[in-house]
Amino acid sequence: MKHVTVAAAILIKDGKVFSAQRKDFGEMAKRWEFPGGKLEEGESGEAAIVREIKEELDTDIRVIKYLSTVEYQYKTFSITMSGYLCEILAGDLVLSEHLCAKWLGKDELYSVPWADADIPLVQAIEGMLV
Ligand SMILES: Nc1nc2c([nH]c(=O)n2[C@H]2C[C@H](O)[C@@H](COP(=O)(O)OP(=O)(O)OP(=O)(O)O)O2)c(=O)[nH]1
């Protein structure tokens, strides 16, 4: 079974968290996720998340703190995903790899179909939203 190690950015602004919709492809088609991606060989989670957000969203970020790691078994692969609370240094989160994105407040947090693996992280940040 394929295993992927992923870093995910939790970006919170004005009490809302940034969530983006995956393209219509693969097991996670059209699910909503925290932006990020797979770690490269020998790369730290912190370095991966900064690189991925630059690549995917043309935005410079900084890691504020590591939050937690989720293990999840999908039908076709397993995932280890670490979430990092991050802040934007420069850039406008320009979508290049997602269908669309939303800033979700506490009341809207579960209004999008999240990727299954994300649910524990979503629950973990609920208290940071307004
Ligand atoms: N980025 C991200 N991926 C997630 C989340 N939840 C979740 O199950 N995944 C899964 C979907 C993908 O199978 C995998 C991450 O792959 P990806 O396609 O985003 O990563 P990548 O940019 O490095 O991929 P690639 O273009 O090199 O194939 O993790 C999440 O919140 N964020």
PDBQT file of the ligand as one rigid body, heavy atoms in Angstrom, charges set to zero:
ROOT
HETATM    1  N1  LIG A 201      -2.154  19.000   0.651  1.00  0.00    +0.000 N 
HETATM    2  C1  LIG A 201      -3.017  18.252   1.298  1.00  0.00    +0.000 A 
HETATM    3  N2  LIG A 201      -3.151  16.942   0.956  1.00  0.00    +0.000 NA
HETATM    4  C2  LIG A 201      -4.028  16.233   1.646  1.00  0.00    +0.000 A 
HETATM    5  C3  LIG A 201      -4.805  16.774   2.674  1.00  0.00    +0.000 A 
HETATM    6  N3  LIG A 201      -5.608  15.799   3.164  1.00  0.00    +0.000 N 
HETATM    7  C4  LIG A 201      -5.378  14.675   2.465  1.00  0.00    +0.000 A 
HETATM    8  O1  LIG A 201      -5.904  13.589   2.625  1.00  0.00    +0.000 OA
HETATM    9  N4  LIG A 201      -4.391  14.925   1.526  1.00  0.00    +0.000 N 
HETATM   10  C5  LIG A 201      -3.861  13.946   0.611  1.00  0.00    +0.000 C 
HETATM   11  C6  LIG A 201      -4.242  14.185  -0.809  1.00  0.00    +0.000 C 
HETATM   12  C7  LIG A 201      -3.039  13.701  -1.592  1.00  0.00    +0.000 C 
HETATM   13  O2  LIG A 201      -3.192  12.321  -1.841  1.00  0.00    +0.000 OA
HETATM   14  C8  LIG A 201      -1.873  13.911  -0.649  1.00  0.00    +0.000 C 
HETATM   15  C9  LIG A 201      -1.102  15.194  -0.921  1.00  0.00    +0.000 C 
HETATM   16  O3  LIG A 201      -0.789  15.248  -2.232  1.00  0.00    +0.000 OA
HETATM   17  P1  LIG A 201      -0.676  16.599  -3.068  1.00  0.00    +0.000 P 
HETATM   18  O4  LIG A 201      -1.039  16.266  -4.445  1.00  0.00    +0.000 OA
HETATM   19  O5  LIG A 201      -1.395  17.724  -2.396  1.00  0.00    +0.000 OA
HETATM   20  O6  LIG A 201       0.864  16.859  -2.866  1.00  0.00    +0.000 OA
HETATM   21  P2  LIG A 201       1.961  17.325  -3.891  1.00  0.00    +0.000 P 
HETATM   22  O7  LIG A 201       1.583  18.697  -4.372  1.00  0.00    +0.000 OA
HETATM   23  O8  LIG A 201       3.280  17.150  -3.213  1.00  0.00    +0.000 OA
HETATM   24  O9  LIG A 201       1.747  16.219  -5.026  1.00  0.00    +0.000 OA
HETATM   25  P3  LIG A 201       2.375  15.990  -6.441  1.00  0.00    +0.000 P 
HETATM   26  O10 LIG A 201       1.917  17.164  -7.257  1.00  0.00    +0.000 OA
HETATM   27  O11 LIG A 201       3.843  15.898  -6.231  1.00  0.00    +0.000 OA
HETATM   28  O12 LIG A 201       1.727  14.689  -6.833  1.00  0.00    +0.000 OA
HETATM   29  O13 LIG A 201      -2.446  13.985   0.652  1.00  0.00    +0.000 OA
HETATM   30  C10 LIG A 201      -4.656  18.141   3.023  1.00  0.00    +0.000 A 
HETATM   31  O14 LIG A 201      -5.320  18.708   3.913  1.00  0.00    +0.000 OA
HETATM   32  N5  LIG A 201      -3.739  18.838   2.298  1.00  0.00    +0.000 N 
ENDROOT
TORSDOF 0
